[in-house]
Amino acid sequence: MSRIVASRLSSVRLLLRARMILLAAEGLQNKEIAERLQVARWRKRYLEHRLSGIERDLPRGA
């Protein structure tokens, strides 16, 4: 997992998932992980646009 996080070639989705796993391995609870990784933005995008809001990453700067 650490190699995925350190790699510049990892996709954004894979990077986020690897970070979640590493934080869980450190003993953090799901709520703490969500706050640290700002997962709320994905939830908001899902609520606003449903599946199409989370299928693709937004262009940089969005």
N, CA, C and O atoms as a Maestro MAE file, in Angstrom:
{
 s_m_m2io_version
 :::
 2.0.0
}

f_m_ct {
 s_m_title
 :::
 protein
 m_atom[248] {
  # First column is atom index #
  i_m_mmod_type
  r_m_x_coord
  r_m_y_coord
  r_m_z_coord
  i_m_residue_number
  s_m_chain_name
  s_m_pdb_residue_name
  s_m_pdb_atom_name
  i_m_atomic_number
  :::
  1 25 0.810 -1.185 0.000 1 A "MET " " N  " 7
  2 3 0.000 0.000 0.000 1 A "MET " " CA " 6
  3 2 0.862 1.260 0.000 1 A "MET " " C  " 6
  4 15 0.540 2.227 -0.691 1 A "MET " " O  " 8
  5 25 1.910 1.259 0.738 2 A "SER " " N  " 7
  6 3 2.762 2.448 0.805 2 A "SER " " CA " 6
  7 2 3.341 2.801 -0.557 2 A "SER " " C  " 6
  8 15 3.500 3.979 -0.879 2 A "SER " " O  " 8
  9 25 3.658 1.781 -1.366 3 A "ARG " " N  " 7
  10 3 4.189 2.041 -2.708 3 A "ARG " " CA " 6
  11 2 3.137 2.701 -3.585 3 A "ARG " " C  " 6
  12 15 3.455 3.586 -4.380 3 A "ARG " " O  " 8
  13 25 1.895 2.281 -3.447 4 A "ILE " " N  " 7
  14 3 0.818 2.884 -4.229 4 A "ILE " " CA " 6
  15 2 0.670 4.353 -3.871 4 A "ILE " " C  " 6
  16 15 0.543 5.202 -4.754 4 A "ILE " " O  " 8
  17 25 0.688 4.654 -2.585 5 A "VAL " " N  " 7
  18 3 0.536 6.030 -2.120 5 A "VAL " " CA " 6
  19 2 1.695 6.900 -2.598 5 A "VAL " " C  " 6
  20 15 1.495 8.063 -2.949 5 A "VAL " " O  " 8
  21 25 2.890 6.348 -2.614 6 A "ALA " " N  " 7
  22 3 4.076 7.114 -3.014 6 A "ALA " " CA " 6
  23 2 4.213 7.264 -4.525 6 A "ALA " " C  " 6
  24 15 4.921 8.157 -4.991 6 A "ALA " " O  " 8
  25 25 3.560 6.421 -5.285 7 A "SER " " N  " 7
  26 3 3.717 6.428 -6.733 7 A "SER " " CA " 6
  27 2 2.956 7.576 -7.383 7 A "SER " " C  " 6
  28 15 1.818 7.868 -7.016 7 A "SER " " O  " 8
  29 25 3.587 8.211 -8.337 8 A "ARG " " N  " 7
  30 3 2.926 9.262 -9.109 8 A "ARG " " CA " 6
  31 2 2.088 8.670 -10.239 8 A "ARG " " C  " 6
  32 15 1.337 9.389 -10.899 8 A "ARG " " O  " 8
  33 25 2.214 7.382 -10.460 9 A "LEU " " N  " 7
  34 3 1.497 6.727 -11.548 9 A "LEU " " CA " 6
  35 2 0.156 6.129 -11.106 9 A "LEU " " C  " 6
  36 15 -0.625 5.678 -11.943 9 A "LEU " " O  " 8
  37 25 -0.108 6.124 -9.808 10 A "SER " " N  " 7
  38 3 -1.350 5.556 -9.294 10 A "SER " " CA " 6
  39 2 -2.536 6.454 -9.668 10 A "SER " " C  " 6
  40 15 -2.414 7.679 -9.692 10 A "SER " " O  " 8
  41 25 -3.674 5.834 -9.955 11 A "SER " " N  " 7
  42 3 -4.871 6.618 -10.231 11 A "SER " " CA " 6
  43 2 -5.347 7.276 -8.946 11 A "SER " " C  " 6
  44 15 -5.011 6.831 -7.849 11 A "SER " " O  " 8
  45 25 -6.121 8.323 -9.088 12 A "VAL " " N  " 7
  46 3 -6.635 9.046 -7.926 12 A "VAL " " CA " 6
  47 2 -7.489 8.124 -7.067 12 A "VAL " " C  " 6
  48 15 -7.405 8.152 -5.839 12 A "VAL " " O  " 8
  49 25 -8.308 7.313 -7.717 13 A "ARG " " N  " 7
  50 3 -9.178 6.403 -6.972 13 A "ARG " " CA " 6
  51 2 -8.373 5.372 -6.192 13 A "ARG " " C  " 6
  52 15 -8.655 5.115 -5.022 13 A "ARG " " O  " 8
  53 25 -7.378 4.785 -6.834 14 A "LEU " " N  " 7
  54 3 -6.554 3.788 -6.163 14 A "LEU " " CA " 6
  55 2 -5.781 4.427 -5.015 14 A "LEU " " C  " 6
  56 15 -5.652 3.829 -3.946 14 A "LEU " " O  " 8
  57 25 -5.279 5.608 -5.223 15 A "LEU " " N  " 7
  58 3 -4.545 6.329 -4.185 15 A "LEU " " CA " 6
  59 2 -5.433 6.586 -2.971 15 A "LEU " " C  " 6
  60 15 -5.009 6.375 -1.835 15 A "LEU " " O  " 8
  61 25 -6.647 7.037 -3.204 16 A "LEU " " N  " 7
  62 3 -7.571 7.301 -2.103 16 A "LEU " " CA " 6
  63 2 -7.882 6.026 -1.335 16 A "LEU " " C  " 6
  64 15 -7.895 6.023 -0.104 16 A "LEU " " O  " 8
  65 25 -8.131 4.954 -2.056 17 A "ARG " " N  " 7
  66 3 -8.440 3.678 -1.399 17 A "ARG " " CA " 6
  67 2 -7.253 3.153 -0.596 17 A "ARG " " C  " 6
  68 15 -7.432 2.623 0.501 17 A "ARG " " O  " 8
  69 25 -6.056 3.295 -1.129 18 A "ALA " " N  " 7
  70 3 -4.856 2.857 -0.408 18 A "ALA " " CA " 6
  71 2 -4.666 3.678 0.864 18 A "ALA " " C  " 6
  72 15 -4.308 3.135 1.909 18 A "ALA " " O  " 8
  73 25 -4.903 4.975 0.776 19 A "ARG " " N  " 7
  74 3 -4.791 5.820 1.973 19 A "ARG " " CA " 6
  75 2 -5.807 5.407 3.026 19 A "ARG " " C  " 6
  76 15 -5.497 5.372 4.217 19 A "ARG " " O  " 8
  77 25 -7.031 5.091 2.581 20 A "MET " " N  " 7
  78 3 -8.053 4.644 3.531 20 A "MET " " CA " 6
  79 2 -7.604 3.382 4.258 20 A "MET " " C  " 6
  80 15 -7.759 3.271 5.474 20 A "MET " " O  " 8
  81 25 -7.056 2.445 3.519 21 A "ILE " " N  " 7
  82 3 -6.601 1.184 4.115 21 A "ILE " " CA " 6
  83 2 -5.476 1.418 5.110 21 A "ILE " " C  " 6
  84 15 -5.469 0.832 6.192 21 A "ILE " " O  " 8
  85 25 -4.530 2.269 4.750 22 A "LEU " " N  " 7
  86 3 -3.410 2.554 5.650 22 A "LEU " " CA " 6
  87 2 -3.885 3.232 6.935 22 A "LEU " " C  " 6
  88 15 -3.411 2.901 8.021 22 A "LEU " " O  " 8
  89 25 -4.814 4.171 6.816 23 A "LEU " " N  " 7
  90 3 -5.333 4.837 8.012 23 A "LEU " " CA " 6
  91 2 -6.125 3.863 8.883 23 A "LEU " " C  " 6
  92 15 -6.055 3.930 10.110 23 A "LEU " " O  " 8
  93 25 -6.871 2.967 8.261 24 A "ALA " " N  " 7
  94 3 -7.600 1.952 9.033 24 A "ALA " " CA " 6
  95 2 -6.624 1.028 9.755 24 A "ALA " " C  " 6
  96 15 -6.869 0.627 10.893 24 A "ALA " " O  " 8
  97 25 -5.524 0.693 9.097 25 A "ALA " " N  " 7
  98 3 -4.510 -0.161 9.716 25 A "ALA " " CA " 6
  99 2 -3.867 0.525 10.920 25 A "ALA " " C  " 6
  100 15 -3.391 -0.143 11.838 25 A "ALA " " O  " 8
  101 25 -3.855 1.857 10.915 26 A "GLU " " N  " 7
  102 3 -3.325 2.613 12.052 26 A "GLU " " CA " 6
  103 2 -4.325 2.682 13.199 26 A "GLU " " C  " 6
  104 15 -4.000 3.166 14.283 26 A "GLU " " O  " 8
  105 25 -5.551 2.194 12.959 27 A "GLY " " N  " 7
  106 3 -6.549 2.157 14.015 27 A "GLY " " CA " 6
  107 2 -7.574 3.273 13.968 27 A "GLY " " C  " 6
  108 15 -8.387 3.389 14.885 27 A "GLY " " O  " 8
  109 25 -7.564 4.090 12.938 28 A "LEU " " N  " 7
  110 3 -8.543 5.164 12.839 28 A "LEU " " CA " 6
  111 2 -9.916 4.598 12.503 28 A "LEU " " C  " 6
  112 15 -10.038 3.607 11.782 28 A "LEU " " O  " 8
  113 25 -10.930 5.235 13.028 29 A "GLN " " N  " 7
  114 3 -12.308 4.845 12.748 29 A "GLN " " CA " 6
  115 2 -12.744 5.437 11.412 29 A "GLN " " C  " 6
  116 15 -12.132 6.382 10.915 29 A "GLN " " O  " 8
  117 25 -13.798 4.881 10.837 30 A "ASN " " N  " 7
  118 3 -14.270 5.318 9.522 30 A "ASN " " CA " 6
  119 2 -14.558 6.819 9.464 30 A "ASN " " C  " 6
  120 15 -14.220 7.476 8.480 30 A "ASN " " O  " 8
  121 25 -15.175 7.358 10.502 31 A "LYS " " N  " 7
  122 3 -15.504 8.786 10.521 31 A "LYS " " CA " 6
  123 2 -14.229 9.640 10.479 31 A "LYS " " C  " 6
  124 15 -14.176 10.645 9.770 31 A "LYS " " O  " 8
  125 25 -13.220 9.242 11.229 32 A "GLU " " N  " 7
  126 3 -11.945 9.965 11.239 32 A "GLU " " CA " 6
  127 2 -11.279 9.901 9.861 32 A "GLU " " C  " 6
  128 15 -10.732 10.894 9.382 32 A "GLU " " O  " 8
  129 25 -11.329 8.746 9.243 33 A "ILE " " N  " 7
  130 3 -10.731 8.573 7.913 33 A "ILE " " CA " 6
  131 2 -11.450 9.469 6.914 33 A "ILE " " C  " 6
  132 15 -10.807 10.142 6.108 33 A "ILE " " O  " 8
  133 25 -12.769 9.483 6.960 34 A "ALA " " N  " 7
  134 3 -13.564 10.312 6.051 34 A "ALA " " CA " 6
  135 2 -13.217 11.785 6.216 34 A "ALA " " C  " 6
  136 15 -13.099 12.508 5.227 34 A "ALA " " O  " 8
  137 25 -13.052 12.238 7.457 35 A "GLU " " N  " 7
  138 3 -12.703 13.633 7.700 35 A "GLU " " CA " 6
  139 2 -11.308 13.960 7.172 35 A "GLU " " C  " 6
  140 15 -11.114 14.998 6.538 35 A "GLU " " O  " 8
  141 25 -10.353 13.099 7.422 36 A "ARG " " N  " 7
  142 3 -8.981 13.343 6.972 36 A "ARG " " CA " 6
  143 2 -8.852 13.365 5.458 36 A "ARG " " C  " 6
  144 15 -8.101 14.168 4.904 36 A "ARG " " O  " 8
  145 25 -9.583 12.486 4.793 37 A "LEU " " N  " 7
  146 3 -9.454 12.371 3.338 37 A "LEU " " CA " 6
  147 2 -10.521 13.161 2.589 37 A "LEU " " C  " 6
  148 15 -10.626 13.065 1.366 37 A "LEU " " O  " 8
  149 25 -11.295 13.924 3.305 38 A "GLN " " N  " 7
  150 3 -12.331 14.776 2.717 38 A "GLN " " CA " 6
  151 2 -13.275 13.989 1.807 38 A "GLN " " C  " 6
  152 15 -13.594 14.408 0.694 38 A "GLN " " O  " 8
  153 25 -13.704 12.852 2.312 39 A "VAL " " N  " 7
  154 3 -14.602 11.990 1.548 39 A "VAL " " CA " 6
  155 2 -15.980 12.633 1.406 39 A "VAL " " C  " 6
  156 15 -16.755 12.245 0.532 39 A "VAL " " O  " 8
  157 25 -16.287 13.596 2.241 40 A "ALA " " N  " 7
  158 3 -17.593 14.251 2.180 40 A "ALA " " CA " 6
  159 2 -17.853 14.853 0.800 40 A "ALA " " C  " 6
  160 15 -19.003 14.911 0.364 40 A "ALA " " O  " 8
  161 25 -16.811 15.301 0.112 41 A "ARG " " N  " 7
  162 3 -17.009 15.892 -1.219 41 A "ARG " " CA " 6
  163 2 -17.577 14.859 -2.182 41 A "ARG " " C  " 6
  164 15 -18.380 15.205 -3.048 41 A "ARG " " O  " 8
  165 25 -17.174 13.587 -2.048 42 A "TRP " " N  " 7
  166 3 -17.705 12.532 -2.910 42 A "TRP " " CA " 6
  167 2 -19.163 12.266 -2.588 42 A "TRP " " C  " 6
  168 15 -19.978 12.047 -3.483 42 A "TRP " " O  " 8
  169 25 -19.483 12.285 -1.306 43 A "ARG " " N  " 7
  170 3 -20.876 12.079 -0.914 43 A "ARG " " CA " 6
  171 2 -21.752 13.195 -1.466 43 A "ARG " " C  " 6
  172 15 -22.851 12.950 -1.965 43 A "ARG " " O  " 8
  173 25 -21.253 14.419 -1.372 44 A "LYS " " N  " 7
  174 3 -22.005 15.571 -1.876 44 A "LYS " " CA " 6
  175 2 -22.202 15.448 -3.384 44 A "LYS " " C  " 6
  176 15 -23.301 15.679 -3.889 44 A "LYS " " O  " 8
  177 25 -21.141 15.086 -4.103 45 A "ARG " " N  " 7
  178 3 -21.252 14.926 -5.551 45 A "ARG " " CA " 6
  179 2 -22.249 13.832 -5.902 45 A "ARG " " C  " 6
  180 15 -22.994 13.962 -6.872 45 A "ARG " " O  " 8
  181 25 -22.270 12.756 -5.123 46 A "TYR " " N  " 7
  182 3 -23.224 11.690 -5.378 46 A "TYR " " CA " 6
  183 2 -24.653 12.179 -5.148 46 A "TYR " " C  " 6
  184 15 -25.541 11.906 -5.956 46 A "TYR " " O  " 8
  185 25 -24.872 12.892 -4.065 47 A "LEU " " N  " 7
  186 3 -26.210 13.395 -3.776 47 A "LEU " " CA " 6
  187 2 -26.699 14.362 -4.854 47 A "LEU " " C  " 6
  188 15 -27.884 14.374 -5.188 47 A "LEU " " O  " 8
  189 25 -25.790 15.169 -5.397 48 A "GLU " " N  " 7
  190 3 -26.164 16.152 -6.411 48 A "GLU " " CA " 6
  191 2 -26.352 15.538 -7.793 48 A "GLU " " C  " 6
  192 15 -27.274 15.913 -8.517 48 A "GLU " " O  " 8
  193 25 -25.480 14.589 -8.167 49 A "HIS " " N  " 7
  194 3 -25.461 14.089 -9.544 49 A "HIS " " CA " 6
  195 2 -25.642 12.585 -9.661 49 A "HIS " " C  " 6
  196 15 -25.570 12.026 -10.756 49 A "HIS " " O  " 8
  197 25 -25.878 11.932 -8.526 50 A "ARG " " N  " 7
  198 3 -26.005 10.471 -8.494 50 A "ARG " " CA " 6
  199 2 -24.730 9.807 -9.021 50 A "ARG " " C  " 6
  200 15 -23.633 10.326 -8.821 50 A "ARG " " O  " 8
  201 25 -24.869 8.684 -9.680 51 A "LEU " " N  " 7
  202 3 -23.707 7.908 -10.086 51 A "LEU " " CA " 6
  203 2 -22.771 8.686 -11.019 51 A "LEU " " C  " 6
  204 15 -21.553 8.540 -10.927 51 A "LEU " " O  " 8
  205 25 -23.319 9.499 -11.903 52 A "SER " " N  " 7
  206 3 -22.456 10.243 -12.825 52 A "SER " " CA " 6
  207 2 -21.535 11.219 -12.087 52 A "SER " " C  " 6
  208 15 -20.489 11.595 -12.616 52 A "SER " " O  " 8
  209 25 -21.904 11.628 -10.891 53 A "GLY " " N  " 7
  210 3 -21.079 12.548 -10.112 53 A "GLY " " CA " 6
  211 2 -19.826 11.919 -9.526 53 A "GLY " " C  " 6
  212 15 -18.890 12.626 -9.153 53 A "GLY " " O  " 8
  213 25 -19.803 10.584 -9.442 54 A "ILE " " N  " 7
  214 3 -18.629 9.928 -8.852 54 A "ILE " " CA " 6
  215 2 -17.932 8.972 -9.814 54 A "ILE " " C  " 6
  216 15 -16.924 8.361 -9.459 54 A "ILE " " O  " 8
  217 25 -18.459 8.840 -11.020 55 A "GLU " " N  " 7
  218 3 -17.849 7.922 -11.974 55 A "GLU " " CA " 6
  219 2 -16.491 8.404 -12.461 55 A "GLU " " C  " 6
  220 15 -15.588 7.598 -12.686 55 A "GLU " " O  " 8
  221 25 -16.346 9.676 -12.619 56 A "ARG " " N  " 7
  222 3 -15.088 10.230 -13.116 56 A "ARG " " CA " 6
  223 2 -14.586 11.309 -12.180 56 A "ARG " " C  " 6
  224 15 -15.364 11.944 -11.468 56 A "ARG " " O  " 8
  225 25 -13.284 11.510 -12.189 57 A "ASP " " N  " 7
  226 3 -12.710 12.596 -11.406 57 A "ASP " " CA " 6
  227 2 -12.965 13.898 -12.144 57 A "ASP " " C  " 6
  228 15 -12.950 13.936 -13.375 57 A "ASP " " O  " 8
  229 25 -13.199 14.959 -11.395 58 A "LEU " " N  " 7
  230 3 -13.364 16.258 -12.016 58 A "LEU " " CA " 6
  231 2 -12.015 16.739 -12.546 58 A "LEU " " C  " 6
  232 15 -10.969 16.343 -12.033 58 A "LEU " " O  " 8
  233 25 -12.036 17.585 -13.565 59 A "PRO " " N  " 7
  234 3 -10.754 18.138 -14.049 59 A "PRO " " CA " 6
  235 2 -10.066 18.896 -12.914 59 A "PRO " " C  " 6
  236 15 -10.726 19.434 -12.025 59 A "PRO " " O  " 8
  237 25 -8.760 18.933 -12.953 60 A "ARG " " N  " 7
  238 3 -8.006 19.657 -11.919 60 A "ARG " " CA " 6
  239 2 -8.474 21.104 -11.837 60 A "ARG " " C  " 6
  240 15 -8.818 21.729 -12.840 60 A "ARG " " O  " 8
  241 25 -8.476 21.609 -10.627 61 A "GLY " " N  " 7
  242 3 -8.882 22.992 -10.402 61 A "GLY " " CA " 6
  243 2 -10.382 23.124 -10.154 61 A "GLY " " C  " 6
  244 15 -10.877 24.220 -9.892 61 A "GLY " " O  " 8
  245 25 -11.101 22.010 -10.236 62 A "ALA " " N  " 7
  246 3 -12.552 22.092 -10.027 62 A "ALA " " CA " 6
  247 2 -12.884 21.970 -8.560 62 A "ALA " " C  " 6
  248 15 -14.056 22.016 -8.187 62 A "ALA " " O  " 8
  :::
 }
 m_bond[247] {
  # First column is bond index #
  i_m_from
  i_m_to
  i_m_order
  :::
  1 1 2 1
  2 2 3 1
  3 3 4 2
  4 3 5 1
  5 5 6 1
  6 6 7 1
  7 7 8 2
  8 7 9 1
  9 9 10 1
  10 10 11 1
  11 11 12 2
  12 11 13 1
  13 13 14 1
  14 14 15 1
  15 15 16 2
  16 15 17 1
  17 17 18 1
  18 18 19 1
  19 19 20 2
  20 19 21 1
  21 21 22 1
  22 22 23 1
  23 23 24 2
  24 23 25 1
  25 25 26 1
  26 26 27 1
  27 27 28 2
  28 27 29 1
  29 29 30 1
  30 30 31 1
  31 31 32 2
  32 31 33 1
  33 33 34 1
  34 34 35 1
  35 35 36 2
  36 35 37 1
  37 37 38 1
  38 38 39 1
  39 39 40 2
  40 39 41 1
  41 41 42 1
  42 42 43 1
  43 43 44 2
  44 43 45 1
  45 45 46 1
  46 46 47 1
  47 47 48 2
  48 47 49 1
  49 49 50 1
  50 50 51 1
  51 51 52 2
  52 51 53 1
  53 53 54 1
  54 54 55 1
  55 55 56 2
  56 55 57 1
  57 57 58 1
  58 58 59 1
  59 59 60 2
  60 59 61 1
  61 61 62 1
  62 62 63 1
  63 63 64 2
  64 63 65 1
  65 65 66 1
  66 66 67 1
  67 67 68 2
  68 67 69 1
  69 69 70 1
  70 70 71 1
  71 71 72 2
  72 71 73 1
  73 73 74 1
  74 74 75 1
  75 75 76 2
  76 75 77 1
  77 77 78 1
  78 78 79 1
  79 79 80 2
  80 79 81 1
  81 81 82 1
  82 82 83 1
  83 83 84 2
  84 83 85 1
  85 85 86 1
  86 86 87 1
  87 87 88 2
  88 87 89 1
  89 89 90 1
  90 90 91 1
  91 91 92 2
  92 91 93 1
  93 93 94 1
  94 94 95 1
  95 95 96 2
  96 95 97 1
  97 97 98 1
  98 98 99 1
  99 99 100 2
  100 99 101 1
  101 101 102 1
  102 102 103 1
  103 103 104 2
  104 103 105 1
  105 105 106 1
  106 106 107 1
  107 107 108 2
  108 107 109 1
  109 109 110 1
  110 110 111 1
  111 111 112 2
  112 111 113 1
  113 113 114 1
  114 114 115 1
  115 115 116 2
  116 115 117 1
  117 117 118 1
  118 118 119 1
  119 119 120 2
  120 119 121 1
  121 121 122 1
  122 122 123 1
  123 123 124 2
  124 123 125 1
  125 125 126 1
  126 126 127 1
  127 127 128 2
  128 127 129 1
  129 129 130 1
  130 130 131 1
  131 131 132 2
  132 131 133 1
  133 133 134 1
  134 134 135 1
  135 135 136 2
  136 135 137 1
  137 137 138 1
  138 138 139 1
  139 139 140 2
  140 139 141 1
  141 141 142 1
  142 142 143 1
  143 143 144 2
  144 143 145 1
  145 145 146 1
  146 146 147 1
  147 147 148 2
  148 147 149 1
  149 149 150 1
  150 150 151 1
  151 151 152 2
  152 151 153 1
  153 153 154 1
  154 154 155 1
  155 155 156 2
  156 155 157 1
  157 157 158 1
  158 158 159 1
  159 159 160 2
  160 159 161 1
  161 161 162 1
  162 162 163 1
  163 163 164 2
  164 163 165 1
  165 165 166 1
  166 166 167 1
  167 167 168 2
  168 167 169 1
  169 169 170 1
  170 170 171 1
  171 171 172 2
  172 171 173 1
  173 173 174 1
  174 174 175 1
  175 175 176 2
  176 175 177 1
  177 177 178 1
  178 178 179 1
  179 179 180 2
  180 179 181 1
  181 181 182 1
  182 182 183 1
  183 183 184 2
  184 183 185 1
  185 185 186 1
  186 186 187 1
  187 187 188 2
  188 187 189 1
  189 189 190 1
  190 190 191 1
  191 191 192 2
  192 191 193 1
  193 193 194 1
  194 194 195 1
  195 195 196 2
  196 195 197 1
  197 197 198 1
  198 198 199 1
  199 199 200 2
  200 199 201 1
  201 201 202 1
  202 202 203 1
  203 203 204 2
  204 203 205 1
  205 205 206 1
  206 206 207 1
  207 207 208 2
  208 207 209 1
  209 209 210 1
  210 210 211 1
  211 211 212 2
  212 211 213 1
  213 213 214 1
  214 214 215 1
  215 215 216 2
  216 215 217 1
  217 217 218 1
  218 218 219 1
  219 219 220 2
  220 219 221 1
  221 221 222 1
  222 222 223 1
  223 223 224 2
  224 223 225 1
  225 225 226 1
  226 226 227 1
  227 227 228 2
  228 227 229 1
  229 229 230 1
  230 230 231 1
  231 231 232 2
  232 231 233 1
  233 233 234 1
  234 234 235 1
  235 235 236 2
  236 235 237 1
  237 237 238 1
  238 238 239 1
  239 239 240 2
  240 239 241 1
  241 241 242 1
  242 242 243 1
  243 243 244 2
  244 243 245 1
  245 245 246 1
  246 246 247 1
  247 247 248 2
  :::
 }
}
